[in-house]
């Protein structure tokens, strides 16, 4: 391809929730946490990472490190992240759940 489009990028980026860990329990509600995620792409660029809490969009971060602050009352919460690359491919993490106890 001369001076035009590059080769198509069919491979989605990867995303992983790194904190809190899956199954982690916090013993003092409400708990203030900084949720952390890692994301990467085979072509090198991730344009954004979206945080989902219990399946609902909860924030977008456009640059590493990917972090979101939140205060969590008593309960169990399941997190996923969705990473997007410049070709608009989207990769979603495995679910990571944590519990806040009273």
N, C-alpha and C positions, 0 to 999 in steps of 0.2 A: 504494500500500500504506500504510494508516494503522496506525501503531503495531505493525506486524507485520514479517514478513520483508521484506527489501529485494529488489531485482531479483536474479535468479540471476547468478552470475559464472561463465561457461563458459570464460573465457580463462585458460590456465595462466601462471604467472610465467616469467620467463627467468632463466637462470643461465649464467655464463661463468667458466671457469678463467682467471685473469689472471696467475698465477705458479705454477710455472714456465711459460715459453712453450712452445708446441708445437714439438718438434724441438730444444729446448735440450739442450746437453750439459754435464755437470759432470765435471771431471777429477780428482776426489779422493774415492774411496770410503773409508769411508762418508761420505755427505753429509747434514748436518743442514739441512733446509729448512723454511720456513714457506710452506705452500701457501695461495694466496689466491684468492678467488672474488668476483665481483660478482653480485648478484641484484636483480631488480625485478619489480613487478607492476603491471598496468594500473590496479588499484584502490588502489595505494599501499603495500600491506603484504605482506611475506614473513614467514611464521611460522617457517620453518627452512630451512636448507640442509644437505644431506647430501653428504658427500664419498665417492666411490667410487674405490678404487685397484684397477686390473685387474679391475673388475666386482664387487668385494667392498665392502660397507659399511665405512667406516673412520673415521667420526666425524660428529657433527651439531653445527651451530652455530646458535643461535637468535637471534643478533643481529649486525648489521653492526658492524664489518667481519668478513667471514666468513674465518676463518683456521684452519689446523690445522698443528701442528708434527710433524715426523717425521724419522727417521734412515733413510737409504736405502743399502743395500749396492750393490755393483756390479750393474748390470742396467738394463733398460728398463722403464719404468712408464707406464701409461696412466691418466689421471685423467678423471673426469666429476663433475659435481655435479648434484644434484636439488633444486630449490627448490619449496617448498609454500606456498600462500597460505591465507587463512582459510576459503576454500570447499573446501579439500582438493584443489584442482587442483595437479598436479605438472608441472613443466617440467624437462627434462633438457638439459644442455649437450652440445655436440659434444665428442668425445674429444680430449684434449690429452696427448701423450706426450713424455716426457723420458728421457734416458739418463744414468746415473752410471757413469763409467769408473774403473778402478783406478789 
